[in-house]
Amino acid sequence: MNATPDNEAVLLIADSESSADMLYATGLFVPDPFTYLRVGGRSTIMMSDLEIDRARAQSKVDEVVSLTDYTDRAKTNGKADPRIVDAVIELLRDREVKGVRVPYGFPLGYADKLRDRGFEVAAKEDPFWDERPVKSDDEVAAISEVSRYTEDALRMAFGLLAEADVKDGVLHGPEGPLTSEYIRTRIHVFLLERDCIAQHTIVAGGVQGCDPHNGGSGPLRAGEPIIFDLFPKSTKTGYFADITRTVAKGPVSDAFRRLYDTVLEGQETALSRVRAGVDGQEIHGEVERLFESSGYETGAKDGRMQGFFHGTGHGFGLEIHEPPRISKVSQTLVAGHVVTVEPGLYYPGFGGGVRIEDNVVVTEDGCVNLTRLEKVFEM
């Protein structure tokens, strides 16, 4: 974070299962809210009796103190039934803190209580930790690990499609018609066995793929594009991967093949432009111009959006969406950013859409592609 005045501290009160900022600061998975305080460069967490020994062994902070000790102080100072915020107040007084800087989404109730007791509370907009968008070597390794599992899950799913029979245009496996739900479950189980949790995985066939966040449902059909978008999180590290492939159990029409080839060209164009110092807005604009010059228009038609109507990419790490964006918004890429590159084209009138997504690390002179999964459209 940016430097703070000596009398101002950094304060978080959150669980680290849902707060990436807390997980980043502590390196510790805790399901219940706890307190992180940084004063003068020294970090402290205040933990319950249930978690204190584990926190001392596993967290990356400088100091772990007892929540019970500070709730007891609050009782001594007249609080009959002290809550976590009362213990926080005692901790701040103990450290002679007058003001705190908190995340933008800090609970209003806690902020009100702190202000009522005379503390200044200032919220900082995201990213709360200024250094978080730039990934360390260890973070890149964690992302790469979950990426390998994600790729293996996709290969497993593609194997189901490759081995499927076609009956009346519908894909069939040994247990009957192949559905989005069946393949999604197989993917989730595969990843869970590798300590990864996948939610809202997209297996969207045909026109369902024209809604980029439609998870997909029902039987999958031959000759139609099927969009697979997997973004699991490692339960060991908390880091995500985010990989998309579009495949079809062929043969496909010339229109779908041209659509796929154009999206692939758009992705290759974007990948060739990614490097430190480049504005993501410029990269996105190049992809838009390529698609338009290829005859693929974007806009509303018959009440639905079609064409290329989302960003080219986004950062990710401990959250699936983090700064920076490669989109219509101006944001400059920095060495160490980890971003997706995922252009897409969607045409309900064609009966389907295409999206291809890789994960890259931005470098001074280009990028390193962390995604090794092959790009094959027709199976």
N, C-alpha and C positions, 0 to 999 in steps of 0.2 A: 504493500500500500504506500501511498504518498506519506511523507513525514507528517507527524502530528505534533502539536505543541506538547511541552512537558507535562502540563496539567490535564491533557486530554488522553484518554485511553481508547483502545479498540475493544468493543464488547459484542459478543454473540451469545444468545440464549436460544438454543435449538437442539434438536436431535440430529445426529450425523447420518442417519439413514435417509432422511429427506433433504437435508441441507448440505449441498455440495461445498458451500463455503466453510461449514464446520468440519466436514470430513477433510477438506484440503488443509485446514489449519492444524488439525489434531492427528490425522492419520488413524483414527479410531472409529469403528462402527459402534454406535450406541443408539438404541431404539427410542430412548426417552430424552426429553430436553435436559441439557446441562449447560454449564456456563464456561465460556472462554473469555479470558481477559489478557490483553497485552498492554503493558506499560513500559515505556522506555526500552522497547526491544525485547523485554522478557515476557514470556508467555506462561499463563497459568490456567489450569482448568479446575473447576470445583465439582467434585463427584460424590455421588451417594455411596453409602457403605457397600451397596451391592456391586458397584463398578470400580471402586477406588483402587483395589489391588491390581486389577487387570489394566486399568489406565496407567498406573505407574510402570507396568511392565511393557505395555504396547504403544502408548501414545508417543508422539514426537515433540511434546511441549517441554518447557524447562521445569515446570513444577506442577504437582497435583496436590490439591488441598481438599479437606473434608467438608462436604456440605453440612454434615451433622454439626461440626464445630461452629459454623457460621449461623445455622438456625438456632443453636443454643445461645449464641451471642444476641440474636434478635429477641429471644425470649427474655434474656436478662435485661434487655433494653425496653421491655414492656410489650412485646408482641406475643399475645397469648397463643396464637395459632399461626406461626410464621410460614410463609410460602417461599418458593424459590426466589422471587424478586426481593423479599426481605433479606434473605441470605446474601444476595448480590449486593444490596445496599451496604450490608456490614463489610463485605469484601472490599467494596470501593472505598469506604471510610478507612479501612485498615491500610489500604495502599495510598491513601491521601489523594484520591482521584476526585476531581471537581466536575469533569465533563467526559462524555463518551461519544465515540463515533460508532454508528451501528449500520447494519445493512439496510437497504431501502425497504425491504419487507419485514423489518423488525416489528414484533407485535406491539400494537398501539397501547394495549393495556399496560404492558411493562414500561413503555416509554412514559405514559402518563404518571405512573407511580414514581418513577425515577425523578421526573420533573417536579412532582409534588414534594419530594424530599430534598429539593434544591440542586439537583444535578442537571447540567446541560446535556441535551441529547441532540446530536446532529446525524442525519441519515446521509449515507453515501450511495449514489446511484451505481448500478452494476457496470463493470465488474467490481465487486467489493474489494477483492484482492487484485491489485493492478497486475501482478505478475502471473495470475492464473491462466490467461489465454496463451502464454508462451510456455510450451511444454518442455520439461526436462528430459534427459535421456531415459530416465527410469519411467517417466510417464509414457513416452513413446513406446517403450518396451511393453508396458502394460496394455496399451491400445493394440499393439501388434499381436500380443498373445490372444486377446479376445477376438481379434480379426481372424486368426487362424481357425479358431473354433467356428466362427461364423461362416467362413468359406467351406469348411468341412460339412457344416449343416446344409448349406446350399447344394453342395455336390451330392449329398445323400438325397435331397429332394429332387434334384434333376435326374438322379438315377431312377426314381419312381416314375417320372414322366417317360424316360427313355424306354423303360421296360413295359410301359402300359400298352394295352391293346386298344384299338379304336372300334367302338360299336355304335353305329348310328351317329357318328360325329362326336361321341363322348368318350373320354379316356377312362379305361377300366384297369384296375389292378386285381390281384388275387382275391381281394375281399369285396370287390364290386366297383362301382363308379368312384373315380378319384375326385374328391371334393376339396375345396379350399380349406375347409375345417379339418379334414383328415390330415392333409399335408402339414398344415400349421401345427397340429398337435404333435406330429412326428418330429417336426423341427424343434418345438419347445422341449420335448422329452430329450432329444439328442443334446441340446444345449445345457439342460439342467444336469445331465450326467457329467458335464464338463464344468460345473460350477458357474454357469451363466444363466441369467434369468432373461427371457425374452417375453415382451408384452406387446400386444397390438401388432404382431407381425403381419405383414401384407402378403397375401397370396391371392392376387386379383386377376381374374381372367376376363378377356374380352372387354366389353364396354365398361365393366366395373373398374378397370384400370384407368379410366379417364378421370376418375376422382382420385387424386394422388394419395389420399389418406383413407380410401375405402379398403378395409381389410380383406374383402373378398368373401364370397359365400357360394355354396352350391357346386354342382358338377363342373369340372373343367373340360373344355372342348378342344378338339384337334383343329389346327390351322389358325388358332387365335393366339395373340400375344398374352403371356401371363407374367405379370410384374411381381417379382419377389423382392421385398424390402425388409431386411432384418437389421435390428438395432439392439442387440442384447447387451446386458451389463454384467461384468464379472462380479460374482459375489465375494471374491477374494480381494480385489483391488478397488472396485467401484467404478472402473473405467468402461466406457462404451466402445463398440464398433458400430459402423453404419454402412452397410453394403447393399446395393440394389443391382439386380440383373433382370433382364426381360428375355424370356425364352418362349419357344413354341414347339409343340409336337407337330412337325410339318406334315405335308407341305403347306407353306403360307402363300398368300397372294403377293403379287408384285408390289402392290401398294404398301403392305406391311413391311416387306423387305426393304423398300426404299425409305420408309419411315425409320426403320431401325438403323440403316446405314447413315442417315442424316443425323440422328441423335448421336451415334458413335463419332461421327466427324465433329459434331459440336463439342463433345467431351474432349476429344483429342486436341481441338483448338484451345479449349479452356486450360487443359493440363499444360500445354506448351507456353501459356502466358503466365502461369502462376510463378511468382518469385517475390522476394522481399522488395518492398518499395512500390509495388504495383497496386493501384486502386482496384478493389474487387468490382466496383461499378464499371470499370473499363472492360474487364473480362466478361462480365455479364452482357454488356452491350455488344461485344463481338459475337457472342453466341446468338443473341437476338438477331443481329444483322445476317448472320449465316443462315439461320432458319428462314428468315423473311426472303432472302435472295434465292432460297431453294423452293420457294412457293408455299411455305407453311405460314399462314397468317394466324395471328393471335387475337382473340376477342370473344365476345359473347355471340352465340348463334343459337337460335331456337331455345333460348332460356338457359343455356349452359355455356360455361367457358370452354374454349378449345385453344389448341396451340401450346405455347410456352408461357405459362402464367405463374410460375414460381421462381425462386432464386436459383442461381447456378450452384451455390454451395453455402455451407455454414461451418463454423467451428464446432468442436465437440470435445468431450473429455470426461469429466465427472458428471456432466449433464449432456443430454443428447443434442441440445442446442445451446451453444455458447458463442460469444464474439470470436472472430469477426464474421461478417456476412459477405458473400460474393453475390451481389444483388443490385437492385436499382439504387440502394443507399450507398453513399460514398464511405468506404472504410479501407484503409491502407493495410496491406499484408506485411507481416513482420516475420523474420526468420524464427522458427520455432512454433509458429501457429500450426495446428493440425486442423485441416478443413476437409469437408466433402467436396467432390466435384460431380454434380448430378443433374445435368440438363435432361429435359424430357419434352415429348410432344404427345398431345392427347386429342383425339378426334372421334367423338361419339359417332359421327357419320361414317367413319371407317369401320367402327366396331371395336376399337381398342386404342391403347396408348403404349408408349415406350419410355422407359427411364433407365439410365445406366449410371451407377454411382461407385466411385472409388474414394479412398481416404489417402490424403497426402500430407507430408510434412513440408512446410515452406522453408526454403533455403535462400541464401543470398543470391544464387545464380539459377534458381529453378525450384524444383520440388522433388521429393523422394516419394514414390508411390508405395504405400504400405500394403496395398491390395494386390494379391497375386492370382486371384481367381480369374480363370479364362473367360473370355467374352464370346459366347457362341449363341446365336439366335435359334437356329433350327436344330431340333434333336432328331 
